[in-house]
Amino acid sequence: MKLITCMRIVGSIGVIVAYFAILHINVLAGVIINFIADLISIPYFVKTKAWDVVLMLSFLLAISFSKLLT
């Protein structure tokens, strides 16, 4: 399996883990996990030219980043 595909799979699992962390553990930890999960998923969607997903993930990264700053 290619590295970029593994990154997408780990990113998808990370989004689920982050959602759980935000709800049940700690908001900051969940946001950090979500930020990393979204970030490592983007290269796969750039390679497959899924620009709508790249745009959505970029928007979600901006939201996560703004939460990390506050």
Number of C-alpha atoms within 10 A of each C-alpha: 5 6 9 16 14 14 19 20 15 16 22 17 13 21 20 14 15 25 16 14 19 17 10 10 12 12 17 15 14 23 22 17 22 25 23 18 25 24 18 18 24 22 16 18 18 14 10 8 11 12 13 11 14 19 14 13 19 15 12 16 19 13 13 20 14 10 13 14 6 5
